[in-house]
């Protein structure tokens, strides 16, 4: 298992990029946990969790497609560095406000807009760069490792956040996140990718975005996972933003409970990211993807019903693994099916799809907690996902089938 899952790490540039992203993930999860606890303790209103989530993701409406266009024309490594410098400045401002006791929920939300814009623009470049750093048959493993490092950050970040919070200030978590962005800037100075043909035509943002959108829609192996990730973002992903509310208001586990829940999800996700490529080789990517969707719905229902923190931890461990298997399966399908000439733009549309529908779902579900409670919202999301995903699997199996291997070109015989 270990060899096939870790094989992409033999490529130096991929290992450097992944390592620096891991450091950044730890910082990002430190900030996410600390900010979630701050908002709940300061306002006692889960709606602020949805508001900050929306502020962090909705700028992708601009950042993701623009980042995709720029990534087609300029060195992706340099574009990633530029955006990480901007995010380091944003996190530094957040830290300064917290350490001087001037931070407010509104200021935190406004700064989340800045990080969301730069993060989405940078993410489009990273996603399109990833396939150039490994061999083609290693793409699923590389995407899984990318998810693994992100979720391993989910393991270490909350623990580090708990330590920082024990010092009495949220600001230390934000300051360490700023330093993690600097690590990315330094590492990407040494990342090398194959040279690409230089684009010398004048930039036409709308025309190039339209070309990418048409290419995506005409390629079912890209179109269907992008549609699917929109549904996942709307229905399933919002459980992530509601973890602080579940820990503090439902399970009465406070700051420590929030950190443990996020960590449990991260551990499950890391294990799944390493196991998924092995299972896919023995069965298929589509089998792993569709099965993970069903397990996600069932484990979300179990999480909603959790009577104690221990049961919630176990449920979230399974949910974290199933969720990352769904996301890596959809992402890998786009990576492998996207035409080379429009890959960055199509991957930016994948990021855009998640970046729009996840915050909308998070805001809607956090608002519904006033009517249904946190448990009621999670029950509803689990039921909706099970009906939707299971229905598509049973009645529209071709929807998932086209996300599998690309059909081989027909061999022409003498009689043809």
N, C-alpha and C positions, 0 to 999 in steps of 0.2 A: 504493500500500500504506500509506504513512505516514498519509495523511489519514483513511482509514476506521478504521485501528487507533488513531489518536490523537484521534479526534473527541470522545470523552467529556471530554477535558481542557479543552474550551471552557467547561465548567461550573465556576465558581469554587470552589464547595464541594467538588466531587469532586476538583479539582486540589489543594486544601489537604489534604484527607483523605489522598489518595494520596501526596502529598509527605511528610507527616509519618510515614506508615506506612513509606515508603522509608527514612527516617532510622532508624526503629525496627528495620527489617529488617537494616540494616547492623550495628547494635548487637547484634541477636539472633544473627546469624551469627558475629560476632566471639566472642560468648560460647560459642556452640555448638562452634566449632572449638577454642577455647582449652580448654574443658571436656573435649572428647573427647581432646585430646592429653594433658591432665593425667591423666585416668583411665587411659589406656593406659600412660603413662610411670610412673605411681605404682603401678599394680596388675599390669600386663602381662596383663590378663585381659579379653577382649572382653565377658564377661558384664556387667561394670559399664556398658558402653555401652548394653546392652539395659535394664539396671535403671534408669538415669537417663532413658532414653527413655520407659520405662513410667511412671516417676514424673511426668514432664512431661505425659504425655497422659492417663493414667487418671483424674485428677481431673475430666476432662470428663464423667464419669458423673454428676457433680453440677453442675458449672459450666455445661455446655452447655445442658441443659434448663432449669435455673433462669435462666440468662441469656436464653434465649428467651422465657420467661414475663415476665420483667421488661422486656425490650425491647418487648413488646406494649403495656405499660402506661405506661412513663415515657420521657422523651426519650432516644433512643439515644445522642446525642452525650455527654450527661452520664454515662451508665452507662459508656461507653468511657473517659471521663476518670477516673472513680473507680477502675476496674480498672488503669489505667496508673499511677496514683499508687502503688497497692499493689505493682505489679511493679517500679517504680523503687526502692521500699524493699527488696524482695527482692534485686535485683541489687546494691544498695549493701551489703547484708549479706554477699553472696558476695564482693564486692571486698574488704571489710574483713578477712574471714577469710583470703583469699588473700594480701593484702599484709602481714598480720601472721603469716603462716605457721601459721595454725590451721585451715586448710581440710583436711577429710578427705573421702574418697569418700562416707561416710555422710551427712555434713552437706550435701554438694552434692546428694545425692539428696533429702534432706528439703526443701531450699530449692526444688528443682525441682517438688515437689508444690505449693508456694505459687504459683509462676509458672504452673503448669499449670492450677490452679483459676481464677485471675484471667484468664489468657489465653483459656481456652475460654469463659468468661462474656462477655468482651469481644468475642470473635470472632463470636458469634451476633448481637450487635447490629450489628457492622460489615457482616456479610453481608446482613442484612435492610435496613440503611440504604442500601447501595450502589444498589439499584434505584431508590430515591427521588431520587438525585442526578443521574441521567442519563435520557435518553429511552428508551422501551422498545426501539427498534430498535438501541440502543447497548449493551444489557446484555452481550452476548458480548464486545464490545470492552472494556467496563469491567471485566468479570471477568478478561479476558486481561491488561489493564493492571495489575490488582491482583496477578495472578500474576507479571507481569513485574517489578514493583517488588520483590516478595519475592525473586525470583531474581536481580535485579540487586544486591540486598543480598548474595546468595550470591557475587557476583563481587567486590564491594568489601570485604565483611566479612572473608573469609579473608585477603585481602592486609593489611588493617588489623590482623587478629589476628597475622599473621606478624611485623609490625613491633612490635606490643606484646610478643609473646613474645621478640623479640630483645632487649628491655630487661631480660629476666630474670624477669618475673613475669606470671602469668596474671591478676592482679588488675586491671591496667589495662584489659584487654578487658571485664571485668565492670563496671568503673566507667563506661566509655564507654557500655555498654549501659544502665546506669541513667540516664545523661543523655539517651539517645535516647527513653526513655519520657516524660521531661519535655517533650520536643519535641512529642509527640503530645497531651499535656494542653493545651499552649498553642494548638496549631493547631485543635483541635476546639472551642475557644471561639468560633471564627469560622465554623464549618461550619453552614450553614442547610439545613433540609429542609422539605418541605411539612407543614403542620400536620395532625395526625391527630385523629380523634374521641377525646375523653378517656374513658378507662375508669374508671367510678366504682364498679363492683361490687366486693365484697370479693374479695381474691385467694384463689384455691383452686388451689394448685400442682398437686396430683395430677389434679384434674378437668380443668384447663386443658391439662396435658400429655397426658392421655388424649384430649382433643378434637383436639389437634394431631396425635397419632399416628394417630387414625382418619382425619383429613383426608388425611394423607400416604398411608396405605395405600389409600384409595379413589381416589387420583390416580396412575395408572400412570406419568405423566411425572415424578412425584416419587419414587414407591416404587422403581422400577427403578434409577435412578442412586444412590439411597441404599444399595440392596443391592449394587450394583456397586462403590461406593467401599469397602464393607466388604471385599470380595474383594481389591481393589487394595491396601488398607492391610495386609492379612494377608500377601499374596504378594509384591507389588512394592515398596511403600514402604520396607521394612526395609533395602534396599540403602543408603539414606541414612545410617542409623545405623552401618553397618559400614564406611563409607569410611575412618575412622582405622585400623581393623584391616587393611584391604586395603593402605593406604599404608605402614603401619609394619611389619606382620608378613609380608606377602606380597611387596610390591614393594620393601621396604627403602628407602623414600624419605623416611621420617621426617616431621618437622613440615612441612617445605617441601612434600613430596609430598602431605600431607593438604590443605594450603591450595590447591595447584594442582588437585587432583581436584575439590574442592568448587567452585572457581572455574569449572572447565571445565563442570561440570554446570549452573552458574548461567548461563553464557554461552549454552549451548544452549537453556536454558529461556526466557531473555529473547527470543532470536530467534524461537523457536516461538510465544511469546505474542503477538508482533507479526504473525507470518505467519498464525497459525490463523484469525483473523477473516476475512482475505482469502480463504483457501482455502475457508472455510465459505460465503462469499457465492457463490463460483464453483461449488461442489459442494453440500454441505450440512453442517450440524453433525454429523449422524450418520456421514457418510462420514469426516470428519476424526477423529471419536472412535474409530470402530472400527479405522481404519487405524493410528492412533497406538498402540492397544493391541497390535497385532501387532508394530509396530516396537519397542515397549518390550521385548517378550519377546526379540526377536532381538538387540537391542543389549545387553541384560543378559547374554545368553549370551556375546557378544563381549567384554564387560567382564570376565566371569569367566575367560575364556581368555587375557586380556592377558599377554603375556610380559614387557612392559616398561612403564614409566611412560608413555611416549609413546602406545602403543597404548591404554592404559587411559584416557588423557585424551581421545583421539578417540572411543572407545566411550562414555564418560560424557557427552561433548558431545551425541551423538545421543540417548542415553538421557534426558538432562535435557530435551531438546526434546520427545521423545515423551511423557514422563511428564507434563509440564505441559499438553500438548494433551489428554491423557486427563482430567486433573483439572479443567481449565477447561470441557471439554465436559460433564462430569457436573454440575459446579456450576451452569453456565448453564441446564441442563435444569431443575434444581430451582427456580432463580430465576424462570424464565418460566412454569412450570406451577403453582407454589404459589399457592393462593387467597389473596387479600389479607388476609382476616381471620385467617389462621393462618400467614402467611409466616414470621414470626420463629421460631415454634415448629417449623415444618417444617425451616427452615434450621439450627436448633439440632440437630435429629435427624441432619441430614447431617453436621454437625461431630462429633456424638457418634459416629456410625458410624465415621468415620475415626479419631477419637480413642481408640476402644476397640480396634479391630482392628489399627491400626498398631503400638501398643506391644506388643500380644500377639505380633504377627508378629516384631517386633524382638527381643523377649526370647527367643522360640522359636528364631529363626534364629541369634542370638548364642550360645545354649546349644548348638545343633547344630554350631557351629564346632569344638567339642572333639572331636566324632565324625567330621565330614566335612571339616573345614578350611573356611576362608573361601571358597576357590574352589568347593568341592563344594556349599556352601550356595547360592551364587549360581547355579550350574548348575541345581540343583534348582528354585529359584524361577523361573528362566527357562522351564524345561520345563513347570512347573505352570501358569504364566500363559499360555503358548502353547496348551496343551491346553484350558484353561478358556475363554479369550477366543475362540479360534478355534472351539471347539465351539459356544459360544452363537451366534456370528455365522453359522455354517453351519446349525445345527439349530433355533435359536430366534431368528430374525431380528426377530420382533416385539418382543423384549425391548429391543432398541436403537431400533426404529422409533418407539415411543411417546415417546422422548425428543426427537423432532423438533418441528416447529411444532405448536402447539395446533390441533386441528381447528376450522375455522370453523363458526359457528352456521348451521344450515340456513336457507335463504331460503324463506319460506312464500309460495306462490303463491295466486292466487284459487281454484284448484281444490282446495287442500289443506284 
